[in-house]
Amino acid sequence: LTSQSLAVGRIAKATIPAGQIVGSHDLVPEGISVGFESKIKAGMRAVTFAIDTNSGVSGFIAPDSHIDIIGSVGSGRETKASPILSDVKVIAVGTTYQRSSSAGAIQANSVTVEVTPVDAAKLIKGVMAGKLYLTLRNDKDHTPVAVVDVTSMFEKPMDHSDMASLPPPPAPLAPPPPMGGDMGGGSTLAPAEHEIESWSGSKKEIISVPRN
């Protein structure tokens, strides 16, 4: 810098140690924003949502990472999980929005991603509907994966039009008539009788006695 006036009002791109000679390449050009909003591309939106150690890949997601976002709904045997967004850019982890040169994990309870306005609505629905999990991509892998709307993972309730196409239920079986009751012809079964054989010499006689 040939004059102090060339540095007045400008912001350093990175920390400058005391005693170091400052050049123009160390300073952000005038009129250029270096705040968090400068990381968001025109037409895109930043959305922040909560994560934990399990859903956030144990803290190994960092600013500029690319992830797939998996939505999970239901519980037990009814649990369903599917990708709802593919190849999403992370712009902040917690309050950290500049990638560090260290290889350590970043422990944070939130992630901020850059998405289109349409995907922002899908992501917010996913946050409200269930739990989100992140899968970390290789930094050179941008192959899209098939995604679904989170609401499609819920069981669709049957409406009245669906019920009209169902076959009618089978007719109930008629109960059997009671013993000794009406058999449909108007007659009543006679009670069973005892038969007694009576012999007088060689003469046989059958005597019927009603059963009580």
Short mmCIF file of the C-alpha atoms (twelve columns), coordinates in Angstrom:
data_MODEL
# 
_entry.id   MODEL 
# 
loop_
_atom_site.group_PDB 
_atom_site.id 
_atom_site.type_symbol 
_atom_site.label_atom_id 
_atom_site.label_alt_id 
_atom_site.label_comp_id 
_atom_site.label_asym_id 
_atom_site.label_seq_id 
_atom_site.Cartn_x 
_atom_site.Cartn_y 
_atom_site.Cartn_z 
_atom_site.pdbx_PDB_model_num 
ATOM 1   C CA . LEU A 1   0.000   0.000    0.000  1 
ATOM 2   C CA . THR A 2   1.512   3.327    -1.044 1 
ATOM 3   C CA . SER A 3   -0.673  5.364    1.299  1 
ATOM 4   C CA . GLN A 4   -2.521  4.875    4.578  1 
ATOM 5   C CA . SER A 5   -5.670  6.230    2.930  1 
ATOM 6   C CA . LEU A 6   -5.792  3.104    0.782  1 
ATOM 7   C CA . ALA A 7   -6.389  1.021    3.956  1 
ATOM 8   C CA . VAL A 8   -8.832  3.285    5.800  1 
ATOM 9   C CA . GLY A 9   -12.330 1.721    6.046  1 
ATOM 10  C CA . ARG A 10  -11.290 -1.603   4.514  1 
ATOM 11  C CA . ILE A 11  -11.480 -4.980   6.256  1 
ATOM 12  C CA . ALA A 12  -8.729  -7.593   6.489  1 
ATOM 13  C CA . LYS A 13  -9.424  -10.907  4.763  1 
ATOM 14  C CA . ALA A 14  -7.754  -12.764  7.649  1 
ATOM 15  C CA . THR A 15  -5.901  -12.068  10.873 1 
ATOM 16  C CA . ILE A 16  -2.764  -9.938   10.262 1 
ATOM 17  C CA . PRO A 17  0.019   -10.447  12.841 1 
ATOM 18  C CA . ALA A 18  1.559   -7.362   14.395 1 
ATOM 19  C CA . GLY A 19  4.564   -6.097   12.470 1 
ATOM 20  C CA . GLN A 20  3.578   -7.729   9.163  1 
ATOM 21  C CA . ILE A 21  3.713   -5.601   6.035  1 
ATOM 22  C CA . VAL A 22  0.161   -5.131   4.735  1 
ATOM 23  C CA . GLY A 23  -0.489  -5.389   1.009  1 
ATOM 24  C CA . SER A 24  -3.677  -4.715   -0.968 1 
ATOM 25  C CA . HIS A 25  -4.216  -8.460   -1.356 1 
ATOM 26  C CA . ASP A 26  -4.640  -8.700   2.454  1 
ATOM 27  C CA . LEU A 27  -7.671  -6.412   2.406  1 
ATOM 28  C CA . VAL A 28  -11.183 -6.869   1.083  1 
ATOM 29  C CA . PRO A 29  -11.959 -4.441   -1.774 1 
ATOM 30  C CA . GLU A 30  -14.108 -1.479   -0.828 1 
ATOM 31  C CA . GLY A 31  -17.866 -2.053   -1.109 1 
ATOM 32  C CA . ILE A 32  -17.576 -5.863   -0.735 1 
ATOM 33  C CA . SER A 33  -19.443 -7.456   2.180  1 
ATOM 34  C CA . VAL A 34  -17.586 -9.995   4.288  1 
ATOM 35  C CA . GLY A 35  -20.438 -10.786  6.688  1 
ATOM 36  C CA . PHE A 36  -22.338 -14.052  6.855  1 
ATOM 37  C CA . GLU A 37  -24.871 -12.895  4.260  1 
ATOM 38  C CA . SER A 38  -22.064 -12.636  1.707  1 
ATOM 39  C CA . LYS A 39  -21.792 -16.446  1.776  1 
ATOM 40  C CA . ILE A 40  -25.344 -16.819  0.432  1 
ATOM 41  C CA . LYS A 41  -25.609 -16.800  -3.358 1 
ATOM 42  C CA . ALA A 42  -28.139 -14.519  -5.004 1 
ATOM 43  C CA . GLY A 43  -31.541 -16.203  -5.220 1 
ATOM 44  C CA . MET A 44  -30.705 -18.726  -2.482 1 
ATOM 45  C CA . ARG A 45  -31.824 -18.889  1.140  1 
ATOM 46  C CA . ALA A 46  -30.131 -19.871  4.415  1 
ATOM 47  C CA . VAL A 47  -32.070 -22.241  6.690  1 
ATOM 48  C CA . THR A 48  -30.898 -23.345  10.138 1 
ATOM 49  C CA . PHE A 49  -32.128 -26.496  11.884 1 
ATOM 50  C CA . ALA A 50  -31.150 -28.494  14.949 1 
ATOM 51  C CA . ILE A 51  -28.886 -31.557  14.920 1 
ATOM 52  C CA . ASP A 52  -27.286 -33.770  17.533 1 
ATOM 53  C CA . THR A 53  -24.182 -35.947  17.591 1 
ATOM 54  C CA . ASN A 54  -25.894 -38.846  15.817 1 
ATOM 55  C CA . SER A 55  -27.832 -36.898  13.199 1 
ATOM 56  C CA . GLY A 56  -24.882 -34.560  12.500 1 
ATOM 57  C CA . VAL A 57  -22.277 -37.235  11.584 1 
ATOM 58  C CA . SER A 58  -20.486 -36.815  14.942 1 
ATOM 59  C CA . GLY A 59  -19.472 -33.227  14.209 1 
ATOM 60  C CA . PHE A 60  -17.453 -33.950  11.060 1 
ATOM 61  C CA . ILE A 61  -19.646 -31.684  8.933  1 
ATOM 62  C CA . ALA A 62  -18.002 -28.301  8.344  1 
ATOM 63  C CA . PRO A 63  -18.747 -25.115  6.395  1 
ATOM 64  C CA . ASP A 64  -18.647 -25.824  2.623  1 
ATOM 65  C CA . SER A 65  -19.424 -29.534  3.180  1 
ATOM 66  C CA . HIS A 66  -22.066 -31.086  0.919  1 
ATOM 67  C CA . ILE A 67  -24.702 -33.332  2.443  1 
ATOM 68  C CA . ASP A 68  -27.893 -35.246  1.745  1 
ATOM 69  C CA . ILE A 69  -30.733 -34.635  4.197  1 
ATOM 70  C CA . ILE A 70  -32.739 -37.705  5.251  1 
ATOM 71  C CA . GLY A 71  -36.204 -37.338  6.770  1 
ATOM 72  C CA . SER A 72  -37.444 -39.937  9.253  1 
ATOM 73  C CA . VAL A 73  -41.075 -40.316  10.366 1 
ATOM 74  C CA . GLY A 74  -43.013 -42.843  12.426 1 
ATOM 75  C CA . SER A 75  -41.748 -45.204  15.115 1 
ATOM 76  C CA . GLY A 76  -41.116 -48.894  15.648 1 
ATOM 77  C CA . ARG A 77  -42.057 -51.093  12.697 1 
ATOM 78  C CA . GLU A 78  -43.812 -48.116  11.081 1 
ATOM 79  C CA . THR A 79  -40.580 -46.038  10.818 1 
ATOM 80  C CA . LYS A 80  -39.793 -44.702  7.335  1 
ATOM 81  C CA . ALA A 81  -36.707 -42.796  6.163  1 
ATOM 82  C CA . SER A 82  -35.983 -41.268  2.747  1 
ATOM 83  C CA . PRO A 83  -33.844 -38.440  1.302  1 
ATOM 84  C CA . ILE A 84  -35.765 -35.157  1.110  1 
ATOM 85  C CA . LEU A 85  -32.912 -32.966  -0.227 1 
ATOM 86  C CA . SER A 86  -29.821 -33.890  -2.231 1 
ATOM 87  C CA . ASP A 87  -26.311 -32.367  -2.466 1 
ATOM 88  C CA . VAL A 88  -27.001 -29.448  -0.126 1 
ATOM 89  C CA . LYS A 89  -24.199 -27.000  0.715  1 
ATOM 90  C CA . VAL A 90  -23.492 -26.312  4.377  1 
ATOM 91  C CA . ILE A 91  -22.614 -22.672  5.022  1 
ATOM 92  C CA . ALA A 92  -22.359 -22.755  8.816  1 
ATOM 93  C CA . VAL A 93  -22.100 -25.237  11.680 1 
ATOM 94  C CA . GLY A 94  -23.306 -23.618  14.864 1 
ATOM 95  C CA . THR A 95  -21.874 -20.095  14.664 1 
ATOM 96  C CA . THR A 96  -18.831 -21.179  12.620 1 
ATOM 97  C CA . TYR A 97  -19.088 -20.152  8.974  1 
ATOM 98  C CA . GLN A 98  -15.436 -20.241  7.946  1 
ATOM 99  C CA . ARG A 99  -13.757 -23.563  7.306  1 
ATOM 100 C CA . SER A 100 -10.863 -24.234  9.651  1 
ATOM 101 C CA . SER A 101 -7.550  -25.708  8.559  1 
ATOM 102 C CA . SER A 102 -7.661  -28.143  11.488 1 
ATOM 103 C CA . ALA A 103 -9.090  -31.602  10.932 1 
ATOM 104 C CA . GLY A 104 -10.992 -31.797  14.220 1 
ATOM 105 C CA . ALA A 105 -14.751 -32.214  14.543 1 
ATOM 106 C CA . ILE A 106 -17.001 -29.202  15.162 1 
ATOM 107 C CA . GLN A 107 -19.369 -29.895  18.036 1 
ATOM 108 C CA . ALA A 108 -22.530 -27.859  17.466 1 
ATOM 109 C CA . ASN A 109 -26.285 -28.270  17.890 1 
ATOM 110 C CA . SER A 110 -27.336 -26.631  14.618 1 
ATOM 111 C CA . VAL A 111 -26.457 -26.516  10.926 1 
ATOM 112 C CA . THR A 112 -27.206 -23.785  8.391  1 
ATOM 113 C CA . VAL A 113 -27.580 -24.779  4.746  1 
ATOM 114 C CA . GLU A 114 -27.993 -22.918  1.463  1 
ATOM 115 C CA . VAL A 115 -31.092 -23.945  -0.495 1 
ATOM 116 C CA . THR A 116 -33.503 -22.586  -3.070 1 
ATOM 117 C CA . PRO A 117 -36.740 -20.975  -1.805 1 
ATOM 118 C CA . VAL A 118 -38.685 -24.102  -2.871 1 
ATOM 119 C CA . ASP A 119 -36.266 -26.422  -1.071 1 
ATOM 120 C CA . ALA A 120 -36.405 -24.144  1.972  1 
ATOM 121 C CA . ALA A 121 -40.130 -24.912  2.273  1 
ATOM 122 C CA . LYS A 122 -39.459 -28.668  1.852  1 
ATOM 123 C CA . LEU A 123 -36.782 -28.552  4.531  1 
ATOM 124 C CA . ILE A 124 -38.994 -26.720  7.013  1 
ATOM 125 C CA . LYS A 125 -41.746 -29.301  6.436  1 
ATOM 126 C CA . GLY A 126 -39.194 -32.015  7.166  1 
ATOM 127 C CA . VAL A 127 -38.179 -30.295  10.409 1 
ATOM 128 C CA . MET A 128 -41.819 -30.051  11.515 1 
ATOM 129 C CA . ALA A 129 -42.844 -33.572  10.417 1 
ATOM 130 C CA . GLY A 130 -40.117 -35.718  11.965 1 
ATOM 131 C CA . LYS A 131 -36.381 -36.041  12.618 1 
ATOM 132 C CA . LEU A 132 -33.643 -35.108  10.155 1 
ATOM 133 C CA . TYR A 133 -30.381 -36.962  9.609  1 
ATOM 134 C CA . LEU A 134 -27.417 -35.750  7.549  1 
ATOM 135 C CA . THR A 135 -25.191 -37.899  5.355  1 
ATOM 136 C CA . LEU A 136 -21.812 -36.416  4.454  1 
ATOM 137 C CA . ARG A 137 -20.670 -36.526  0.807  1 
ATOM 138 C CA . ASN A 138 -17.194 -36.719  -0.634 1 
ATOM 139 C CA . ASP A 139 -16.177 -33.159  -1.568 1 
ATOM 140 C CA . LYS A 140 -16.040 -34.157  -5.258 1 
ATOM 141 C CA . ASP A 141 -19.305 -36.143  -5.297 1 
ATOM 142 C CA . HIS A 142 -22.262 -34.112  -6.532 1 
ATOM 143 C CA . THR A 143 -24.330 -36.959  -7.999 1 
ATOM 144 C CA . PRO A 144 -27.998 -36.268  -7.164 1 
ATOM 145 C CA . VAL A 145 -30.092 -38.851  -5.353 1 
ATOM 146 C CA . ALA A 146 -33.846 -39.362  -5.701 1 
ATOM 147 C CA . VAL A 147 -35.789 -37.362  -3.115 1 
ATOM 148 C CA . VAL A 148 -39.372 -37.423  -1.824 1 
ATOM 149 C CA . ASP A 149 -41.694 -34.971  -0.129 1 
ATOM 150 C CA . VAL A 150 -41.708 -35.794  3.568  1 
ATOM 151 C CA . THR A 151 -45.524 -35.864  3.670  1 
ATOM 152 C CA . SER A 152 -45.560 -38.788  1.201  1 
ATOM 153 C CA . MET A 153 -44.027 -41.011  3.885  1 
ATOM 154 C CA . PHE A 154 -47.149 -40.820  6.028  1 
ATOM 155 C CA . GLU A 155 -49.908 -43.401  5.459  1 
ATOM 156 C CA . LYS A 156 -52.634 -41.929  3.279  1 
ATOM 157 C CA . PRO A 157 -56.063 -41.973  4.970  1 
ATOM 158 C CA . MET A 158 -58.834 -43.709  3.021  1 
ATOM 159 C CA . ASP A 159 -61.417 -41.299  1.626  1 
ATOM 160 C CA . HIS A 160 -65.051 -41.975  0.671  1 
ATOM 161 C CA . SER A 161 -64.224 -42.467  -3.015 1 
ATOM 162 C CA . ASP A 162 -61.841 -45.296  -2.087 1 
ATOM 163 C CA . MET A 163 -64.548 -46.999  -0.009 1 
ATOM 164 C CA . ALA A 164 -66.963 -46.986  -2.972 1 
ATOM 165 C CA . SER A 165 -64.642 -49.310  -4.896 1 
ATOM 166 C CA . LEU A 166 -64.475 -51.921  -2.121 1 
ATOM 167 C CA . PRO A 167 -66.628 -55.104  -2.466 1 
ATOM 168 C CA . PRO A 168 -69.671 -55.285  -0.168 1 
ATOM 169 C CA . PRO A 169 -69.231 -57.235  3.068  1 
ATOM 170 C CA . PRO A 170 -70.588 -60.818  3.095  1 
ATOM 171 C CA . ALA A 171 -74.142 -61.292  4.376  1 
ATOM 172 C CA . PRO A 172 -74.348 -62.711  7.918  1 
ATOM 173 C CA . LEU A 173 -75.237 -66.386  8.242  1 
ATOM 174 C CA . ALA A 174 -78.756 -67.166  9.490  1 
ATOM 175 C CA . PRO A 175 -78.765 -68.877  12.909 1 
ATOM 176 C CA . PRO A 176 -79.953 -72.517  12.938 1 
ATOM 177 C CA . PRO A 177 -83.538 -73.082  14.100 1 
ATOM 178 C CA . PRO A 178 -83.904 -74.221  17.717 1 
ATOM 179 C CA . MET A 179 -84.542 -77.884  18.413 1 
ATOM 180 C CA . GLY A 180 -88.231 -78.553  18.493 1 
ATOM 181 C CA . GLY A 181 -89.025 -75.177  16.939 1 
ATOM 182 C CA . ASP A 182 -90.522 -74.143  13.645 1 
ATOM 183 C CA . MET A 183 -88.600 -75.640  10.667 1 
ATOM 184 C CA . GLY A 184 -90.265 -73.318  8.179  1 
ATOM 185 C CA . GLY A 185 -93.143 -75.618  7.283  1 
ATOM 186 C CA . GLY A 186 -95.344 -74.775  10.233 1 
ATOM 187 C CA . SER A 187 -94.906 -78.221  11.873 1 
ATOM 188 C CA . THR A 188 -93.328 -78.866  15.238 1 
ATOM 189 C CA . LEU A 189 -91.108 -81.828  15.954 1 
ATOM 190 C CA . ALA A 190 -92.736 -84.319  18.307 1 
ATOM 191 C CA . PRO A 191 -90.768 -85.103  21.430 1 
ATOM 192 C CA . ALA A 192 -88.859 -88.371  21.286 1 
ATOM 193 C CA . GLU A 193 -90.638 -91.424  22.784 1 
ATOM 194 C CA . HIS A 194 -89.636 -94.573  24.606 1 
ATOM 195 C CA . GLU A 195 -90.856 -97.874  23.082 1 
ATOM 196 C CA . ILE A 196 -91.725 -100.771 25.341 1 
ATOM 197 C CA . GLU A 197 -92.203 -104.301 24.010 1 
ATOM 198 C CA . SER A 198 -94.946 -106.265 25.760 1 
ATOM 199 C CA . TRP A 199 -95.341 -110.076 25.183 1 
ATOM 200 C CA . SER A 200 -98.300 -112.163 26.111 1 
ATOM 201 C CA . GLY A 201 -97.511 -115.699 25.085 1 
ATOM 202 C CA . SER A 202 -96.507 -115.410 21.469 1 
ATOM 203 C CA . LYS A 203 -98.247 -112.079 20.971 1 
ATOM 204 C CA . LYS A 204 -96.024 -108.993 20.792 1 
ATOM 205 C CA . GLU A 205 -97.274 -105.466 21.472 1 
ATOM 206 C CA . ILE A 206 -95.342 -102.133 21.186 1 
ATOM 207 C CA . ILE A 207 -96.251 -99.450  23.721 1 
ATOM 208 C CA . SER A 208 -94.942 -95.890  23.141 1 
ATOM 209 C CA . VAL A 209 -94.318 -93.709  26.188 1 
ATOM 210 C CA . PRO A 210 -93.560 -89.965  25.720 1 
ATOM 211 C CA . ARG A 211 -90.121 -88.874  26.988 1 
ATOM 212 C CA . ASN A 212 -90.421 -86.323  29.826 1 
# 
